[in-house]
């Protein structure tokens, strides 16, 4: 949503796809579309709907290879940015088939469409989870990714391998971005920022794994979007295949993260300490020197600023206060 609005403001014509599945509350998904000027009552499968200037939406699943090919044939896209995936490390442990279908089969269909109807550049979301529990920090792009510890991570690594093969065989320019714990307004309800805020406000306990001895390289959504746009604009080089880390580059201890939320809410969390879960990594920490050198990427949103913006949005969205909505820049 944030990326579509940003690209539209830059003058791009954007066509967004989503299958609106029920992995989490579809009302939040429809609300994001409404934010882009696309009305819930207008959404029909495979029908293109106009939104704000330069934005159109189609409810379409990437597993629908036939309709995806037809869309590429009709639109003659210049650029493709794939942020679609079945997300969630823990969910992948119990529902691995969903990840094969969406993250591998869906991505394959997108690569095939990009091959059959050539584009200038495919940018896709990989994940910091591909690094697994390697000891060397910070993670850089040359670090080992041979030992993923969740099905989600394995599918993201597979995306990188597929992209490399298509770049080599068919001269498709591809860039993979390894995202590091993205958070911000309109974010997913299964992410820590959302879960902790929602639980504290509603007097529910929060589960804290590994007794809080975890750290994450939390990266605010505006910095992620800025980085994607910088990569999109740097399409003139002849390098057919690239992988970049995209993160804040300053990991935060989980307990410090919770403390900052508590501080800004003015309310203490009820904490249920638990052992580490299968698939969880102990720490994520991005080295973004390669992306900075390539496109000038420089994240600048502090964790304090990012949490404040999320909480402001959360309170507005759930009608806890009447503060103005936080706009992504």
Steps between C-alpha positions, in 0.01 A plus 500: 500500500773746601702417189200540266422845642865605479538388138172665407622827650811470282284471188513125441193309387462221756299180470482311829409134544387324818301183560343640822543168680389444860844449659413809704205739530383584147341821629849642548583406141185669371577806715843527337332493160255768612800711601605476134154608385384146417160418650423162656162467334663540157748215536417208275726213405708575189338841452733799482385776736613864488634659815690822562677656206730247341391200711289207385424175682418144397407221739720227358702210638850446360418130483250585224757471222252544214354830616845624605637434150197673346556805721867525398405464134248783527699745714858470365650580842833677528570401861376233738538525878400178676418548869246216495561194716352278763672664793576389854781280630295318766198441277729329249588229752139374509383601151793436264280428196375861497858619462578266213185609316535874552871569537639249253224422248372859502850642456571254219186620319618858537841414356338323207277800428805728517682271257215473252421873509841658562538767767784736590545390860353256754545598865384247757487465877731244652553487876762525773377156608715341226803556725367261765697495824844577363737633765664773292336841541412730345364294212636602162408369159803269493395329827387138478134436417536124469330411829149655523311389812138554388294408193438871444875566485548202267241635255665844499839344428333305219372830356857629485619185322213512248565869432869433439415221255253714306748788487765265364281314248269777379689823574231624741637767733411396856572655838422324828462707817551321830255683729579534870191510730290767330249686719279808484143626445268251323737215586407133538323395824733201542809719537650585841427874479129437441465209743670679789313828454163330459554271801623773735210731414247218543650360824606170347831329580769491235709192430872579509717219369848396612423693819547824307854421388436585135589800289364624171613757244166683497465705179232765455278473193591842355869405493413173325286676238770761440754223446275313255445818299873571494563149364223545242658819371842338464414279204761627258787272610566174320510273805227242433473359852542668839426429865491776762431520871245768585476573871572762766842365590447539875339202676282561806466262794144369518452612860618853412250499214218403736613761754477776238146391408406498869652845544309651209172333600548591865409146595690188609488174309392170655784272388490123460860383464544189284785292352611575145267367228595277211600710200588813700846649460678656796599824331483689172745776414541643150810634336360735233832631365444331163159666450635834620786483250268396214212747547580720801264319737503656847219416746435780748190414706586426863320226689345765726363694201377185327317367805336840555373507141365147525319565827351822361365303202376212717302731729346678202416179310333340803330828593680534833572865421430750223858583410573550129615198310877465460583521131793313353744740335 
